Amino acid sequence: MFSSLRSRLWLSYALLIAAALGIVTAALFLSMLRNPLLYRQTTERLKAVQIGLLQRDGQDIFTAAKKAARTFDVRVLLYSKDKQAIFDTSAASEASLPFPPRRLAGSLPLARDENKKAWLYATEQLSDGTFLVVAAPRPRFSIVALFTDDFLPLILQSGLIALLLSLAAAFFVARWVADPLQKVILAARTMPSAEAEPIQAQGPREVRELTQAFNSMVARVQASRKSQRDFVANVSHELKTPLTSIQGFAQALLDGTAGDAQTRQQAAQAIYDEALRMHRMALDLLDLAKLESGTAGIVMTPVNLPALLNAVCEKFTPQSQRAGVEILVEVSNLPPLAADGDRLAQVFANLVDNALKFTPEGGRISLKAAETKGGVLVSVTDTGEGIPDQAQTHIFERFYQADPARKGGTKHGSGLGLAIAREIIQAHGGKISVRSRLGEGTTFEVFLPSRGGNAQINA
């Protein structure tokens, strides 16, 4: 019956409320048992008799005490300064009553005579130093009398109303907590689903945070599934062309279509080139997978960034000379940068290689690095063809190429280089972005945060 979270929350609140009301009721009950209405009435009567005796009009205290004792059915006693009894209106019929003990704050004015009979009393010191005590036997009390007290029914009624209202409030609080969790459970049962919608965050702060975390997880799962589907589709597309080429040339060798030595050489060379391309693609895919999973092993050491950029420039000097493109490096003095030098060299080599492919003869490629707020900004700018606006938002995706036809040739790689570059920069805590205009060129900007370094730099 109480297996659901909502019912258990409600039962927990109900038990807590019932326990609290029970404790309060018990405390009031005990308080009334110790000082019920009958006790209060007797105590007030004693105080009234005492005030009458204190305000007597010239009458002797002993005479007034005897008269008050007969009239109000009380016991009047006088005690000396040393608290010894000197007069008692009930001395003949009752056991002697010692001077009442000092009353504690909030306690019942109760004293016992030599026979252990309980007396309620009121005490007042007179002007001559003697003490006037007015006493009456403690009224006999029964449980039935407690329930005839006007105050108790009111307490019971109020407690019942408070209990009902509290249970209703507990029900709504339980729904407030449990309903959003139930929505999360229902949504979790539909996962994984591409049609899953975000859940509106409701309820307490912790439940809202759980809902937001669930929505974030759903978004990541959907993005991951989409990425996997795109990955499979892209790999299939990328492998289809080289495999078709390899199959065609191999078939030509097998069926004798490539009859002369030159044709067989061309077929063998084509098979070799396509196999090499597939090998590079496989290595890039493995590298990208390691970077995305965080197992690539980025080793942070102090890096001399100006030396690294100059080394990249020298590496592409033969290619740039053949293409008729000038490569310039403009780097100011920079402090050591904690980074993985090999991985950064891979990033900038990829950016320069791409720039060379799309920069016409007579163009220029510029590598600039300068210190900026929080790190170093490196830019690679070319004067090439530029990238269309619609392609710039997808340029760092796996296998993406600005040319939808995916034509072969030296200007078209596997489409993994920029995706790998982004993962490497993100592993360093940095960012990579692109700015481009058709016909004017492209600029890739890489921001690397400053981390500092203590090891010696290898130039």
TARA-V97078 format. One record per pair of residues at least 6 apart in sequence whose C-alpha atoms are under 7 Angstrom apart, sorted by the first residue. I is the first residue (numbers start at 1). J is the second residue. If there is no record, write none. Layout:
# TARA-V97078
i/j
I/J
I/J
This chain:
# TARA-V97078
i/j
2/8
5/178
6/174
6/175
6/178
9/174
10/170
10/171
10/174
13/170
14/167
14/170
17/166
18/163
21/159
35/108
36/146
37/149
38/139
39/139
43/120
46/121
46/122
46/134
46/135
47/122
50/134
53/64
53/65
65/76
66/89
69/75
69/76
69/89
74/134
74/135
74/136
75/89
75/90
75/134
75/135
75/136
76/88
76/89
76/133
76/134
76/135
77/87
77/88
77/89
77/132
77/133
77/134
78/85
78/86
78/87
78/88
78/130
78/131
78/132
78/133
79/85
79/86
79/130
79/131
79/132
80/86
80/130
80/131
81/129
81/130
83/99
95/113
95/114
95/115
96/113
96/114
97/112
97/113
97/114
98/113
100/111
103/109
109/120
109/121
110/118
110/119
110/120
110/121
111/118
111/119
111/120
112/118
112/119
118/137
118/138
119/135
119/136
119/137
119/138
120/135
120/136
120/137
120/138
121/133
121/134
121/135
121/136
122/133
122/134
122/135
123/131
123/132
123/133
123/134
124/131
124/132
124/133
125/131
125/132
126/132
176/203
177/203
177/204
180/202
180/203
184/211
194/222
198/215
199/211
199/215
201/208
201/211
201/212
202/208
234/399
242/274
246/271
246/274
249/267
249/271
252/258
253/264
258/264
281/414
284/416
288/420
290/296
291/423
291/424
292/423
298/340
299/340
300/338
300/339
300/340
301/338
301/339
301/340
301/453
302/336
302/337
302/338
302/339
302/453
302/455
302/457
303/336
303/337
303/338
303/339
303/341
303/457
304/336
304/337
304/457
304/459
305/337
306/331
307/459
308/345
310/329
312/345
312/349
313/327
320/326
320/356
323/361
324/361
324/362
325/361
325/362
325/363
325/364
326/363
326/364
326/365
327/364
327/365
327/366
328/365
328/366
328/367
329/366
329/367
329/368
330/367
330/368
330/369
331/368
331/369
331/370
332/369
332/370
334/371
336/452
336/453
337/450
337/451
337/452
337/453
338/451
338/452
338/453
339/428
343/424
347/421
350/417
351/380
355/382
357/411
358/384
358/385
359/382
359/383
359/384
359/385
360/384
363/383
364/382
364/383
365/381
365/382
365/383
366/380
366/381
366/382
367/379
367/380
367/381
368/378
368/379
368/380
369/376
369/377
369/378
369/379
370/376
370/377
370/378
371/377
374/449
374/450
375/447
375/448
375/449
375/450
376/447
376/448
376/449
376/450
377/445
377/446
377/447
377/448
378/445
378/446
378/447
379/443
379/444
379/445
379/446
380/443
380/444
380/445
381/442
381/443
381/444
382/441
382/442
382/443
383/440
383/441
383/442
384/439
384/440
384/441
384/442
385/438
385/439
385/440
385/441
386/436
386/437
386/438
386/439
386/440
386/441
386/442
387/436
387/437
387/438
387/442
388/437
388/438
391/402
392/434
394/400
396/418
396/419
396/422
397/419
398/415
398/416
398/419
399/414
399/415
399/416
400/415
401/415
422/432
425/431
425/432
428/448
429/448
429/449
430/447
430/448
430/449
431/446
431/447
431/448
432/445
432/446
432/447
433/444
433/445
433/446
434/443
434/444
434/445
435/442
435/443
435/444
436/442
436/443
